[in-house]
């Protein structure tokens, strides 16, 4: 191998090491940001998991679903509570600023709004399960 080939290989090696360091730094920062946001959302996640609103929501989901002749499936995905009924989904996601309710239809998020955990769970579910105006014929 000639001197120039050796020099070129060394330069390429140094460049790839620096790119690797930059990539590792970006990954470290992303992990730190994710951890910080999880810590900020932790009190809301705890309230969502163990609070009175969630207990009432689960009871009302079974009762209201039965009266509307549909099954409401409930699942915990990490700290997110997901409810599914036919092609609709409702996800309650804890954030640093509170709990956000995200409405999904057909796999796409149609809207999201802050959720007051002191509100009436039954009324909240009825608004979610109520068919859109154009479907009420």
C-alpha positions in Angstrom: 0.0 0.0 0.0 1.4 3.4 -0.9 1.7 6.3 1.4 -1.2 8.2 -0.2 -3.5 5.2 0.1 -2.6 4.8 3.7 -3.2 8.5 4.4 -6.6 8.4 2.6 -7.7 5.4 4.7 -6.7 7.2 7.9 -8.6 10.3 6.9 -11.7 8.2 6.1 -11.4 6.4 9.4 -11.2 9.7 11.3 -14.2 11.1 9.5 -16.3 8.1 10.3 -15.2 8.2 14.0 -16.3 11.9 14.2 -19.6 11.1 12.5 -20.1 8.3 15.0 -19.4 10.6 17.9 -21.9 13.1 16.5 -24.5 10.4 16.1 -23.9 9.1 19.6 -24.2 12.7 21.0 -27.5 13.2 19.1 -28.8 9.8 20.5 -27.7 10.8 24.0 -29.5 14.1 23.8 -32.7 12.5 22.4 -32.6 9.9 25.3 -32.2 12.8 27.8 -35.1 14.7 26.3 -37.3 11.6 26.3 -36.4 10.9 29.9 -37.1 14.5 31.0 -40.5 14.5 29.3 -41.4 11.2 30.9 -40.4 12.5 34.3 -42.5 15.7 33.8 -45.5 13.6 32.7 -45.1 11.0 35.6 -47.6 12.7 38.0 -50.2 12.8 35.4 -49.6 9.2 34.4 -49.9 8.2 38.0 -53.2 10.1 38.3 -54.5 8.5 35.1 -53.6 5.0 36.2 -54.9 5.2 39.8 -57.4 8.1 39.8 -61.1 8.1 40.3 -61.8 9.4 36.8 -60.2 6.3 35.2 -62.1 3.9 37.5 -65.3 5.6 36.6 -64.4 5.7 32.9 -63.8 2.0 32.8 -67.2 1.3 34.5 -69.0 3.7 32.3 -67.3 2.2 29.1 -68.8 -1.2 29.8 -72.3 0.2 30.8 -72.6 2.7 27.9 -71.1 0.3 25.4 -73.7 -2.3 26.4 -76.5 0.2 26.0 -75.2 1.2 22.5 -74.7 -2.5 21.6 -71.0 -2.3 21.1 -67.9 -3.6 22.8 -65.4 -1.1 24.1 -61.9 -2.6 24.3 -59.5 -1.2 26.9 -55.7 -1.4 26.8 -52.8 0.2 28.6 -49.9 1.0 26.2 -47.2 2.1 28.6 -48.7 5.2 30.3 -51.4 5.7 27.6 -54.9 4.4 28.1 -56.5 3.3 24.8 -60.2 2.6 24.3 -61.5 1.1 21.0 -65.0 0.8 19.8 -65.6 -0.4 16.2 -63.4 1.9 14.0 -62.9 4.6 16.6 -60.1 4.9 19.1 -59.6 7.2 22.0 -56.2 7.6 23.6 -55.6 9.3 26.9 -52.0 10.4 26.9 -50.2 11.9 30.0 -48.0 14.9 29.1 -46.1 17.4 31.2 -49.1 19.8 31.0 -51.8 17.3 31.9 -53.7 14.5 30.1 -54.5 14.9 26.4 -57.4 12.9 24.8 -56.6 12.0 21.2 -59.4 10.9 18.9 -58.5 8.5 16.1 -60.7 7.2 13.3 -59.5 4.7 10.7 -56.0 4.9 12.2 -55.6 8.7 11.7 -55.8 11.2 14.5 -58.8 13.5 13.9 -58.3 15.8 16.9 -56.9 16.1 20.4 -57.8 18.2 23.4 -56.8 18.5 27.0 -58.8 16.3 29.4 -60.0 17.5 32.8 -59.7 14.5 35.1 -62.3 16.0 37.4 -65.0 16.0 34.7 -67.8 13.4 34.3 -66.5 10.2 32.7 -69.9 9.1 31.4 -70.5 12.4 29.5 -67.0 12.2 28.1 -67.6 8.7 26.8 -71.0 9.6 25.3 -69.4 12.5 23.4 -66.8 10.1 22.0 -69.2 7.3 21.1 -71.9 9.5 19.7 -72.1 9.1 16.0 -71.2 12.1 13.8 -74.2 14.3 12.8 -74.1 13.1 9.1 -74.4 9.5 10.3 -77.6 10.1 12.4 -80.3 9.2 9.9 
